[in-house]
Amino acid sequence: MSDDRSIIYVRVAPERIADVNWIMEGYEHLALVTTVDPADGVVKLLGTPDTYNDVMEIIENMPFQTEVLEAEPA
């Protein structure tokens, strides 16, 4: 996870990337989803410091395994 509370990096199974996008689209205006590494299943969620806690709660309750990364993957 970045020190910036507006950016969250998450790893999911590559076949779940579209699911992350669809779930976040359902919560309009909380965070934009960008694929960082499709082969490794890494996505970046770009929100704001005000939406950070809501986005983290959504990530932690997704119906599949997620891993919040401490920093942007190299």
Rosetta silent file (secondary structure, phi, psi, omega in degrees, C-alpha in Angstrom):
SEQUENCE: MSDDRSIIYVRVAPERIADVNWIMEGYEHLALVTTVDPADGVVKLLGTPDTYNDVMEIIENMPFQTEVLEAEPA
SCORE:     score description
SCORE:     0.000 S_00000001
   1 L     0.000  136.123  179.702    0.000    0.000    0.000 S_00000001
   2 L   -73.335  156.804  173.590    1.318    3.402   -0.895 S_00000001
   3 L   -67.369  -23.878  177.452    1.832    6.136    1.719 S_00000001
   4 L   -76.696  115.796 -176.835   -0.558    8.155   -0.430 S_00000001
   5 L   -75.259   13.728  175.770   -4.032    7.273    0.864 S_00000001
   6 L  -107.137   -8.054 -179.292   -5.489    7.875   -2.593 S_00000001
   7 E  -123.580  128.018  178.480   -3.692    4.978   -4.327 S_00000001
   8 E  -128.748  128.210  175.549   -4.134    1.315   -3.414 S_00000001
   9 E  -101.677  133.672 -176.828   -2.407   -1.566   -5.225 S_00000001
  10 E  -134.179  139.862  173.621   -4.153   -4.928   -5.102 S_00000001
  11 E  -108.415  131.053  175.157   -3.251   -8.376   -6.450 S_00000001
  12 L  -133.410  170.207  172.877   -6.031  -10.728   -7.511 S_00000001
  13 L   -60.754  136.825 -176.617   -6.154  -13.783   -9.738 S_00000001
  14 H   -50.941  -34.499 -179.849   -5.715  -12.478  -13.297 S_00000001
  15 H   -72.943   -7.027  179.620   -9.150  -13.773  -14.280 S_00000001
  16 H   -98.738   -2.541 -178.749  -10.660  -11.594  -11.508 S_00000001
  17 H   -57.500  -46.918  179.427   -9.368   -8.243  -12.803 S_00000001
  18 H   -62.163  -35.632  178.077  -12.584   -7.545  -14.715 S_00000001
  19 H   -63.183  -41.413  177.220  -14.589   -8.459  -11.597 S_00000001
  20 H   -59.342  -45.287 -179.938  -12.692   -5.854   -9.558 S_00000001
  21 H   -61.083  -47.127 -178.836  -13.487   -3.278  -12.209 S_00000001
  22 H   -64.277  -41.542  179.112  -17.190   -4.187  -12.321 S_00000001
  23 H   -63.005  -46.743 -179.170  -17.522   -4.177   -8.535 S_00000001
  24 H   -67.184  -32.055  175.744  -15.849   -0.778   -8.223 S_00000001
  25 H   -62.064  -30.631  178.203  -18.008    0.623  -11.042 S_00000001
  26 H   -67.444  -22.284  177.100  -21.002   -0.258   -8.882 S_00000001
  27 L  -105.822   71.839 -173.955  -19.677    2.125   -6.226 S_00000001
  28 L   -50.772  137.983  172.533  -19.608    5.206   -8.437 S_00000001
  29 L    71.927   12.597  176.392  -17.037    7.885   -7.672 S_00000001
  30 L   -89.697  -45.771 -178.918  -15.091    5.927   -5.036 S_00000001
  31 L  -162.068  146.257  172.072  -12.088    4.808   -7.104 S_00000001
  32 E   -93.066  143.934 -178.863  -10.930    4.288  -10.664 S_00000001
  33 E  -109.345  130.116  175.861   -9.404    0.908  -11.509 S_00000001
  34 E  -128.443  134.614  176.652   -6.327    0.584  -13.718 S_00000001
  35 E   -80.888  125.011  179.378   -4.594   -2.674  -14.586 S_00000001
  36 E   -94.044  -46.205 -178.514   -0.888   -2.466  -13.763 S_00000001
  37 E  -142.650   95.975 -176.252    0.191   -6.041  -14.567 S_00000001
  38 L   -63.747  -32.449 -179.223   -2.462   -8.265  -16.154 S_00000001
  39 L   -68.661  -33.014 -178.178   -0.313  -11.406  -16.010 S_00000001
  40 L   -97.953   -5.888  178.153    0.233  -11.020  -12.253 S_00000001
  41 L    76.192   27.703 -178.674   -3.264   -9.700  -11.511 S_00000001
  42 E   -94.967  128.095  176.157   -2.106   -6.327  -10.138 S_00000001
  43 E  -125.205  155.691  176.836   -4.513   -3.421  -10.276 S_00000001
  44 E  -114.848  129.533  175.307   -4.290    0.146   -9.013 S_00000001
  45 E  -106.894  119.454 -177.652   -7.297    1.788   -7.397 S_00000001
  46 E  -108.004  110.599  179.994   -7.130    5.549   -7.567 S_00000001
  47 L  -124.990 -140.065  175.769   -9.446    7.291   -5.164 S_00000001
  48 L  -134.250  164.291  175.743   -9.058   10.119   -2.692 S_00000001
  49 L   -57.707  -30.804  179.815   -7.962   10.221    0.942 S_00000001
  50 L   -70.998  -27.060 -178.358  -11.652   10.682    1.816 S_00000001
  51 L   -98.630   -2.289 -175.318  -12.704    7.455    0.049 S_00000001
  52 H   -52.208  -52.020 -176.748   -9.744    5.350    1.249 S_00000001
  53 H   -63.096  -39.581  178.007  -11.567    3.592    4.114 S_00000001
  54 H   -64.526  -43.695  179.835  -14.593    2.786    1.951 S_00000001
  55 H   -64.444  -42.512  178.393  -12.402    1.388   -0.828 S_00000001
  56 H   -61.468  -40.208  178.955  -10.410   -0.719    1.650 S_00000001
  57 H   -63.405  -40.959  178.013  -13.635   -2.140    3.096 S_00000001
  58 H   -63.274  -46.714 -179.650  -14.830   -3.088   -0.390 S_00000001
  59 H   -58.766  -46.032 -177.242  -11.481   -4.744   -1.207 S_00000001
  60 H   -67.345  -18.142 -177.992  -11.486   -6.712    2.045 S_00000001
  61 L  -112.545   16.107  176.838  -15.011   -7.988    1.354 S_00000001
  62 L   -65.424  149.990 -175.852  -14.687   -8.976   -2.288 S_00000001
  63 L   -80.021   25.113  176.649  -16.059  -12.459   -2.957 S_00000001
  64 L  -153.026  168.983 -175.393  -12.605  -13.718   -3.963 S_00000001
  65 L   -70.026  134.272  175.008   -9.074  -13.508   -2.598 S_00000001
  66 L  -130.184  151.233  176.082   -7.366  -10.111   -2.694 S_00000001
  67 E  -130.869  114.922  175.709   -3.929   -9.034   -1.528 S_00000001
  68 E   -78.784  127.150 -177.191   -3.285   -5.370   -0.754 S_00000001
  69 E   -92.456  146.747 -177.484    0.285   -4.573   -1.728 S_00000001
  70 L   -73.003  -26.126 -178.659    2.510   -2.335    0.384 S_00000001
  71 L  -153.925  169.381  176.211    3.901   -0.472   -2.661 S_00000001
  72 L   -62.113  131.119 -179.949    3.701   -0.324   -6.421 S_00000001
  73 L   -66.311  147.145 -178.291    5.191   -3.538   -7.796 S_00000001
  74 L   -75.413    0.000    0.000    8.494   -3.182   -9.622 S_00000001
